[in-house]
Amino acid sequence: MTIARLGKFGMLALATACLTTSAGAASKARIVRLSEVEGMVQMDRATGDGFDKAFNNLPVIEGCKLRTGKDGRAEVEFEDGSAVRLGPQSELDFTHLSLGDDGQKITDLQFVSGVLYANLHPKNSGRKGDMAADQIQIDFGRESIVVPEPAHFRVVFDGKRRATLAAFKGRISARGPAGEYEVSEKRGATITFAKVESEAATADAKSDTANAVGTLNPAKSEETKTDSENVSAAKDDAAKSDSFVLAKNYQENPADAWDRQQSDYHDRYASSAGNAKIESPYGYGMSDLNYYGSFTTLAGYGSVWQPFFVNGGWDPFQDGAWAFYPGAGYMFVSGYPWGWMPYNYGSWLFLPGFGWGWQPGYWNSTYGVPTYANPPARTKALTSPASGRQTVMVGLGLTAYPAAGGSQRVTIKPGSAGFGVPRGLISHLDHASRTVERTSRPMTFAAAPPPSMQPSASMTGFGSPAGMSPMTSAPHRSAGTAPPSHH
């Protein structure tokens, strides 16, 4: 992976002006969020450079690919708060992320192999009239899952011969060469893909094709064409022999408990009581805003959000990175676990006596570079790299949490704004913030997730063995005490 670092006092060559157009302006392209990264996770951002190390908050666009290692887990959050998650040793390709003519979201995913969880709630599903419904399809092997209404389910696919489905909530519809079927809530299904009669014929056909092209022998070419047609027919026959078996229940998977913890986190914080309501058409990142900070109503400014654990020396652009995307150029990616919505919509502003806060709004398109107003005199212009495609780190850079099984304690420093604090790790993070603010020194907290996020045994596949740790903390990297440079 090619990564450069942009120091606080030594900067690379930068563009002389900020990016003024949005990354998705005048197009039907969509940008969704890589919202959680644990352990070894890599992403291909469709730049032509292959897979690189993945970090929290990286944008995901059409053509991106995501894969996890033996200890890796990842979550991608869609605009409405829906999410797909990958367990260890899995790969998912985002083949189609776009908007239809009527504004409906069209999502087509290619699940290559591994363990996939989907907690989806498509807009306008099941409604009658002229309102266009979102279209969500997940392909694997020779099968496709269509999600016509809200559903939470799991797919396990070995990449070749066998797949299992488990519908936790709602129902899912699947179709393939062998027909269409539906998996109801709390039911499962097993799909067996028939083997092509002679896979060697495929290799022979490719070899014959190469020979025919090399010798320009018409007779040989015709023979090769016949062989290829025979192989195609064999595949079609095998596809028709694919089988599926519906079951009244399903078996648990080792990653089920983690999936349930992530779902519980979003259920608990997506519309947290006591926090200000904002008129937003989007749901991604809302859980993190409610967990890592709070809204305050300020005279003349309305509702303003501010993260916990900030002080007068902190600013929202001191830690992150510039990541390159084809068609969009460089985009600023925040290093903070809550750093999605405040960097893609609305505007940051600085108020004396209050510090930096985020004003919601400007929902029409996402930003490549976040906007801000009334900055302190020490603030330097936030500008993107002038050229290149390498990821350019700023300050402490980006975050990716270690695999499960690590320390269950986390140290938080004043002015850190929650950098390095895994989501849901500490119950009542606001109380921890007041403690750190009162003492003005680093404090260490033991993991105590909310009761709803504690793992529990369940016959429906959500449970986990007794004693399993609910979440993993990361060694905290604190923000510097000196006012940072802006990039």
Secondary structure, DSSP 8 states (H G I E B T S, - for coil): --EEEE-SS----B-SS---S-TTTTS-B--EEEEEEESSEEEE-SSSS-EEE--TT-EE-TT-EEEE-TT-EEEEE-TTS-EEEE-SS-EEEEEEEEE-TTS-EEEEEEEEEEEEEEEE--TTTT--SS----EEEEEETTEEEE--S-EEEEEEE-SSSEEEEEEEES-EEEEETTEEEEE-TT-EEEEE----TTHHHHHHHHHHHHHHHHHT-HHHHHHHHHHHHHHHHHHHHHHHT-EEEEESS----TTHHHHHHHHHHHHHHTT-TTS-----S--TTHHHHHHHEEEEEETTTEEEEEESS--TT--TTSSEEEEEETTTEEEEEE-STT-SHHHHSSEEEEETTTEEEEE----SS--SS--EES--TT------BSS--SEEEETT----B--TTS-SEEEE-TT-TTTT--TTSBS-HHHHHHHHHHHTS-EEEE-B--GGGS----TTS----TT--S----------SS-----
